Amino acid sequence: MTSAAHASAAARTARDLTADLPLPGLEDLYRDLHRHPELSLREHRTAGKLAGRLTDAGFETAEGVGGTGVVGRLANGDGPTVLLRADMDALPVSEATGLPYASTADGVMHACGHDLHVTWLAGAAAALAAGRDTWRGTLLVVGQPAEESGQGARRMLADGLYERFGRPDVLLGQHAAPGPAGLYPHVPGLIMSAATDVDIVVHGRGGHGSRPEATVDPVVTAAYLVTRLQSVVSREVAAGESAVLTVGRIEAGTRHNIIPDEARIALNLRTQSEAVRQRMLAAIRRIAQGECLAAGCPREPEVTIGATFPVTVNDAPTDTTVAAVHGELFGAATVFDPGPAMGSEDFPELALDGALPYSYWFVTTTPHDTWNEAPGDTLPEKLAAVPSNHSPHFAPDPATVAPGVRTLVSGALALLSQA
């Protein structure tokens, strides 16, 4: 069978398996998860909800993998092992959507769509299990904790994910994204960037606010440092490269009239090559040391590398196969290559540093009313105007529950063996 014929067959089977999705129940699950968000490595309730649905669908199910991870396994004869993954954790964001199913957890919100991801995964797992007479192989369904902190995939691997449940032949994942609901962007290569957290401690000499001459003020030094760091991308990274340096937090002091002993700065870098990442890290260290030396700080600054995320690079043949079935299912115009994004994911960790092929794509989720009312005439103008991931106003359309289930079902069927 040709690849085009296989894509058509997978699309037809996906239509059949998802024709009668229990949408009221799935949408209720989505709203329930949205009301009850849980931070990284605290996803106990979410994990229980997912595990219960996998067990009900006939999967061998395990909880507590890597802390709060969930794994479901469904063996169905000879064929490839396909892993479907959804991340489960929420963010420390105070919700401002005004939705009737808004978060009930103070200062915690599903602001990145992981509640939708879990719902998609639960729906796809149930549909594929019910239609197991149409395919052969093994399904591994993974509810991953702690994507936001970059810990979840590594923790599950360290807890024997593949040794205990089998090593997959291919992995699939997807992410909710801003954009008019009904688009499925694919990139047959680099789709997301690497991320690196950097923490800097500037050491000063504290004292009374009325006698700055008797101190070394770390706040002033930190302010100079923050400003100078903005030149790293504009003056030290080639124009053809993509990079971002963001100062996400600066902390110092306790009272109005106390000059503190230290100031802390938290940075986040986004890069698409290791060479650029290393150049930016070297520049950060050099600038931090230079500003502290110029200020007369009593000690060199501490520069510490924190959480890191790898680049997400789709296996081109795998992604082309999945994109083809999505185009067959939803229409060719809904699938397009947007180029690499500056966002980051720990999903590639599950691929063992590129040893396993994978496809990772986006599902746009902005309600059409929100999109149509947003200012701007072009796609970039509207994207800049609608709430995006990590915004307190991020509110995916519940109508995307069914399409997100179908993308996973059809992607899996394109890679499993036909019965």
C-alpha positions as CSV (number, residue, x, y, z in Angstrom):
1,M,0.0,0.0,0.0
2,T,1.4,3.5,-0.9
3,S,1.8,6.1,1.8
4,A,-1.0,8.1,0.4
5,A,-3.3,5.1,0.4
6,H,-2.3,4.3,4.0
7,A,-3.1,7.9,5.0
8,S,-6.5,7.7,3.4
9,A,-7.2,4.4,5.1
10,A,-6.1,5.8,8.5
11,A,-8.3,8.9,8.0
12,R,-11.3,6.7,7.1
13,T,-10.8,4.5,10.1
14,A,-10.3,7.6,12.4
15,R,-13.6,9.0,11.1
16,D,-15.3,5.8,12.0
17,L,-13.8,5.4,15.4
18,T,-14.5,9.0,16.4
19,A,-17.9,9.4,14.8
20,D,-19.7,8.8,18.0
21,L,-17.4,10.4,20.6
22,P,-18.9,10.9,24.0
23,L,-18.5,14.6,23.7
24,P,-20.6,15.7,26.6
25,G,-18.5,13.5,28.9
26,L,-15.2,14.6,27.4
27,E,-16.2,18.3,27.6
28,D,-17.2,17.8,31.2
29,L,-13.8,16.2,31.9
30,Y,-12.1,19.2,30.3
31,R,-14.1,21.7,32.4
32,D,-13.5,19.7,35.5
33,L,-9.7,19.6,34.9
34,H,-9.7,23.3,34.2
35,R,-11.5,24.0,37.5
36,H,-8.9,21.9,39.5
37,P,-5.4,22.7,38.2
38,E,-2.4,21.2,39.9
39,L,1.2,22.4,39.8
40,S,4.2,20.3,38.6
41,L,4.6,17.1,40.5
42,R,1.4,17.7,42.4
43,E,-1.0,16.4,39.7
44,H,-2.5,13.7,41.9
45,R,-6.2,14.4,41.1
46,T,-5.5,14.8,37.4
47,A,-3.5,11.6,37.3
48,G,-6.3,9.7,39.1
49,K,-8.9,11.0,36.6
50,L,-6.8,9.9,33.6
51,A,-5.8,6.6,35.1
52,G,-9.5,5.8,35.8
53,R,-10.5,6.4,32.2
54,L,-7.6,4.3,30.9
55,T,-8.5,1.4,33.2
56,D,-12.1,1.7,32.1
57,A,-11.0,1.5,28.4
58,G,-9.1,-1.7,29.0
59,F,-5.5,-0.5,29.4
60,E,-3.1,-2.0,31.9
61,T,-2.6,1.1,33.9
62,A,0.0,2.3,36.4
63,E,0.2,5.5,38.5
64,G,3.0,7.2,40.3
65,V,5.5,6.7,37.5
66,G,8.2,9.4,38.0
67,G,6.2,10.8,40.9
68,T,2.7,11.5,39.5
69,G,2.9,10.1,36.0
70,V,0.4,7.7,34.5
71,V,1.1,5.0,31.9
72,G,-1.5,2.9,30.1
73,R,-0.5,-0.1,27.9
74,L,-2.7,-1.9,25.4
75,A,-1.1,-4.8,23.6
76,N,-3.1,-5.8,20.4
77,G,-1.0,-8.2,18.4
78,D,2.1,-7.9,16.3
79,G,2.9,-4.4,15.1
80,P,4.7,-1.2,16.2
81,T,4.5,0.3,19.6
82,V,3.2,3.9,19.4
83,L,3.4,6.2,22.4
84,L,0.8,9.0,22.8
85,R,1.7,11.6,25.4
86,A,0.0,14.5,27.2
87,D,1.4,16.7,29.9
88,M,-0.8,17.3,32.9
89,D,0.6,20.2,35.0
90,A,-0.8,23.8,35.5
91,L,1.0,27.1,36.1
92,P,1.3,29.6,39.0
93,V,-1.0,32.1,37.2
94,S,-4.1,33.7,38.6
95,E,-6.9,33.1,36.1
96,A,-8.7,36.2,34.7
97,T,-10.9,34.5,32.0
98,G,-14.2,34.9,33.8
99,L,-15.2,31.5,32.6
100,P,-18.0,29.7,34.5
101,Y,-15.5,26.8,34.9
102,A,-12.5,29.0,35.9
103,S,-9.9,27.7,38.3
104,T,-10.9,27.2,41.9
105,A,-7.3,27.0,43.0
106,D,-5.9,30.3,44.2
107,G,-3.1,31.5,42.0
108,V,-3.0,28.3,39.9
109,M,-4.4,28.0,36.4
110,H,-4.3,25.8,33.3
111,A,-2.9,28.6,31.3
112,C,-1.1,26.4,28.8
113,G,-3.8,24.0,27.8
114,H,-2.6,20.9,29.5
115,D,-6.2,20.2,30.7
116,L,-7.1,20.0,27.1
117,H,-4.2,17.8,26.4
118,V,-5.3,15.3,29.0
119,T,-8.8,15.3,27.7
120,W,-7.6,14.7,24.1
121,L,-5.5,11.8,25.3
122,A,-8.3,10.2,27.4
123,G,-10.7,10.5,24.4
124,A,-8.2,9.1,21.9
125,A,-7.2,6.2,24.2
126,A,-10.8,5.2,24.6
127,A,-11.6,5.4,20.9
128,L,-8.6,3.4,19.9
129,A,-9.3,0.8,22.5
130,A,-12.9,0.5,21.4
131,G,-11.7,0.1,17.8
132,R,-8.9,-2.3,18.4
133,D,-10.2,-4.7,15.7
134,T,-9.0,-2.1,13.1
135,W,-5.3,-2.1,14.1
136,R,-2.4,-4.2,15.3
137,G,0.4,-3.2,17.6
138,T,0.8,-1.8,21.1
139,L,-0.4,1.6,22.4
140,L,1.5,3.3,25.2
141,V,-0.4,6.2,26.7
142,V,1.6,8.5,28.9
143,G,0.2,11.2,31.2
144,Q,3.4,13.2,32.0
145,P,3.8,15.4,35.0
146,A,6.0,18.5,35.4
147,E,6.5,19.6,31.8
148,E,6.5,23.2,32.9
149,S,9.4,22.7,35.2
150,G,11.3,20.5,32.7
151,Q,11.4,17.6,35.1
152,G,8.6,15.2,34.1
153,A,9.9,13.3,31.1
154,R,13.3,12.7,32.8
155,R,11.7,11.6,36.0
156,M,9.5,9.1,34.2
157,L,12.5,7.7,32.3
158,A,14.5,7.5,35.5
159,D,11.7,5.5,37.0
160,G,12.0,2.8,34.3
161,L,9.3,4.0,31.9
162,Y,10.6,1.9,29.0
163,E,12.0,-0.9,31.0
164,R,8.7,-1.5,32.8
165,F,6.2,-0.8,29.9
166,G,8.2,-1.4,26.7
167,R,10.2,0.9,24.5
168,P,8.1,2.6,21.8
169,D,9.0,2.6,18.1
170,V,7.5,6.1,17.6
171,L,6.1,8.9,19.7
172,L,3.3,11.4,19.1
173,G,2.4,14.6,20.9
174,Q,0.4,17.8,20.3
175,H,-0.1,21.2,21.9
176,A,-2.9,23.7,22.2
177,A,-1.9,27.0,20.6
178,P,-3.4,30.4,19.8
179,G,-4.9,30.8,16.3
180,P,-8.4,30.3,14.9
181,A,-9.7,26.9,15.9
182,G,-9.4,24.3,13.2
183,L,-5.7,24.5,12.1
184,Y,-3.1,21.8,12.6
185,P,0.4,23.3,12.0
186,H,3.2,20.7,11.3
187,V,6.9,21.2,10.7
188,P,8.9,18.2,9.3
189,G,12.0,19.2,11.3
190,L,12.8,21.9,13.9
191,I,9.4,22.9,15.4
192,M,10.4,24.3,18.9
193,S,13.4,25.8,20.5
194,A,15.7,24.9,23.4
195,A,15.2,26.8,26.7
196,T,17.7,27.5,29.4
197,D,17.1,29.1,32.8
198,V,19.9,31.1,34.3
199,D,20.1,32.6,37.8
200,I,22.4,35.4,38.7
201,V,23.2,36.6,42.2
202,V,24.9,40.0,42.5
203,H,26.7,40.5,45.8
204,G,26.9,44.0,47.3
205,R,27.5,45.5,50.7
206,G,24.4,46.5,52.5
207,G,23.6,49.4,54.7
208,H,21.4,52.4,55.5
209,G,19.5,54.0,52.6
210,S,20.7,57.4,53.8
211,R,24.4,56.4,53.5
212,P,24.8,54.8,50.0
213,E,28.5,55.9,50.0
214,A,29.2,53.4,52.7
215,T,27.7,50.5,50.7
216,V,28.0,48.7,47.4
217,D,24.4,48.8,46.1
218,P,23.6,45.5,44.3
219,V,20.3,46.9,43.1
220,V,22.0,49.6,40.9
221,T,24.4,46.9,39.6
222,A,21.5,44.6,38.8
223,A,19.7,47.3,37.0
224,Y,22.8,48.0,34.8
225,L,23.1,44.3,34.3
226,V,19.5,43.8,33.1
227,T,19.9,46.7,30.6
228,R,23.2,45.5,29.3
229,L,21.9,41.9,28.9
230,Q,19.5,43.2,26.3
231,S,22.4,43.7,23.9
232,V,23.3,40.0,23.9
233,V,20.8,39.1,21.2
234,S,21.0,42.3,19.2
235,R,24.8,42.6,19.2
236,E,26.3,39.1,19.8
237,V,23.9,36.8,17.9
238,A,24.1,36.8,14.1
239,A,21.0,38.3,12.4
240,G,20.2,35.0,10.7
241,E,20.0,33.1,14.0
242,S,16.9,33.1,16.2
243,A,17.3,33.7,20.0
244,V,15.5,35.3,22.9
245,L,16.8,36.5,26.3
246,T,14.1,37.4,28.8
247,V,14.6,38.7,32.4
248,G,11.7,37.1,34.1
249,R,12.4,38.1,37.7
250,I,14.5,40.6,39.7
251,E,14.5,40.5,43.5
252,A,16.3,42.5,46.1
253,G,15.8,44.2,49.5
254,T,13.2,44.1,52.3
255,R,12.5,47.8,53.2
256,H,12.4,51.2,51.6
257,N,15.5,52.5,53.5
258,I,17.7,49.4,53.5
259,I,20.3,48.8,50.8
260,P,20.5,45.0,50.6
261,D,23.5,42.7,50.5
262,E,22.5,41.0,47.3
263,A,20.2,41.1,44.3
264,R,18.9,38.1,42.3
265,I,18.1,38.0,38.6
266,A,16.3,35.2,36.8
267,L,16.8,34.8,33.0
268,N,15.4,32.5,30.3
269,L,17.1,31.9,27.0
270,R,15.5,30.5,23.8
271,T,17.9,29.2,21.2
272,Q,17.8,26.9,18.1
273,S,21.4,25.8,18.0
274,E,23.9,24.7,20.7
275,A,26.5,27.1,19.3
276,V,24.2,30.1,19.9
277,R,23.3,28.9,23.3
278,Q,26.9,28.6,24.4
279,R,27.7,32.0,23.0
280,M,24.8,33.6,24.9
281,L,25.9,31.9,28.2
282,A,29.4,33.1,27.7
283,A,28.2,36.6,27.1
284,I,26.0,36.5,30.2
285,R,28.9,35.4,32.4
286,R,31.2,38.1,31.0
287,I,28.7,40.9,31.3
288,A,27.8,39.9,34.9
289,Q,31.4,39.8,35.9
290,G,32.1,43.1,34.2
291,E,29.3,45.0,35.7
292,C,30.1,43.7,39.2
293,L,33.8,44.6,38.8
294,A,32.8,48.1,37.6
295,A,30.6,48.5,40.7
296,G,33.3,47.3,43.1
297,C,31.2,44.3,44.3
298,P,33.0,42.5,47.1
299,R,32.6,39.1,45.4
300,E,32.2,37.9,41.8
301,P,28.6,37.2,40.8
302,E,27.2,33.7,40.9
303,V,25.9,32.5,37.6
304,T,24.0,29.2,37.7
305,I,22.4,27.2,34.9
306,G,19.0,25.9,35.9
307,A,16.3,23.9,34.0
308,T,17.0,23.2,30.4
309,F,14.7,22.0,27.5
310,P,16.1,20.5,24.3
311,V,15.1,21.5,20.8
312,T,12.1,19.7,19.4
313,V,13.0,18.3,16.0
314,N,10.4,16.2,14.3
315,D,11.5,13.1,12.3
316,A,10.6,14.2,8.8
317,P,9.2,11.0,7.5
318,T,7.1,10.4,10.6
319,D,5.8,14.0,10.7
320,T,5.0,13.9,6.9
321,T,3.0,10.7,7.5
322,V,1.0,12.2,10.3
323,A,0.5,15.6,8.5
324,A,-0.8,13.7,5.5
325,V,-3.5,11.9,7.5
326,H,-4.5,15.2,9.2
327,G,-4.8,16.9,5.8
328,E,-6.9,14.0,4.6
329,L,-9.1,14.2,7.7
330,F,-9.5,17.9,8.1
331,G,-8.7,19.3,4.7
332,A,-5.4,20.1,3.1
333,A,-5.7,23.9,3.9
334,T,-5.8,23.2,7.6
335,V,-2.3,21.7,7.7
336,F,0.7,24.0,7.0
337,D,4.3,24.7,8.0
338,P,4.6,27.7,10.3
339,G,8.3,27.4,10.8
340,P,10.0,26.8,14.2
341,A,8.5,28.5,17.3
342,M,10.5,29.9,20.1
343,G,8.5,27.9,22.7
344,S,10.1,24.8,24.3
345,E,9.0,21.4,25.4
346,D,10.5,18.4,27.3
347,F,8.7,15.9,25.0
348,P,12.0,15.2,23.1
349,E,13.5,13.8,26.3
350,L,11.1,10.8,25.8
351,A,12.8,10.3,22.4
352,L,16.1,9.5,24.1
353,D,18.1,12.3,22.5
354,G,16.8,11.5,19.0
355,A,17.1,7.8,19.2
356,L,13.4,7.4,18.7
357,P,11.4,9.2,15.9
358,Y,8.5,11.4,16.8
359,S,6.0,13.9,15.4
360,Y,4.8,16.8,17.5
361,W,2.3,19.3,16.1
362,F,0.0,22.2,17.2
363,V,-3.8,22.4,17.4
364,T,-5.1,25.9,17.3
365,T,-7.8,26.6,19.9
366,T,-8.9,30.3,19.9
367,P,-12.7,30.6,19.8
368,H,-13.8,32.1,16.4
369,D,-15.6,34.9,18.1
370,T,-12.5,35.9,20.0
371,W,-10.4,35.6,16.8
372,N,-12.8,37.6,14.7
373,E,-13.1,40.4,17.3
374,A,-9.3,40.7,17.7
375,P,-7.8,43.8,16.1
376,G,-5.6,43.4,13.0
377,D,-6.0,42.2,9.5
378,T,-3.2,39.8,9.1
379,L,-2.5,36.5,10.9
380,P,0.5,37.9,12.9
381,E,-1.5,41.0,14.0
382,K,-4.3,38.8,15.3
383,L,-2.0,36.3,16.9
384,A,-0.4,39.2,18.8
385,A,-3.8,40.4,20.0
386,V,-5.5,37.2,21.2
387,P,-4.6,35.5,24.6
388,S,-1.8,33.1,24.2
389,N,-0.3,30.3,26.3
390,H,0.7,31.4,29.9
391,S,-1.7,34.3,29.7
392,P,-4.3,34.6,32.6
393,H,-6.8,35.1,29.8
394,F,-5.9,32.0,27.8
395,A,-9.3,30.2,27.2
396,P,-9.3,27.4,24.5
397,D,-12.5,26.7,22.8
398,P,-14.2,23.5,24.2
399,A,-15.3,22.8,20.7
400,T,-11.7,21.7,20.0
401,V,-12.1,18.7,22.2
402,A,-13.3,16.5,19.3
403,P,-10.7,17.6,16.7
404,G,-7.9,17.1,19.2
405,V,-9.1,13.6,19.9
406,R,-9.2,12.9,16.1
407,T,-5.7,14.2,15.5
408,L,-4.3,11.7,18.0
409,V,-6.4,8.8,16.8
410,S,-5.6,9.4,13.2
411,G,-1.9,9.9,13.9
412,A,-1.7,6.7,15.8
413,L,-3.6,4.8,13.1
414,A,-1.2,6.1,10.5
415,L,1.6,4.4,12.3
416,L,0.1,1.3,13.7
417,S,-0.4,-1.8,11.5
418,Q,-3.7,-2.3,9.9
419,A,-5.8,-5.3,11.0
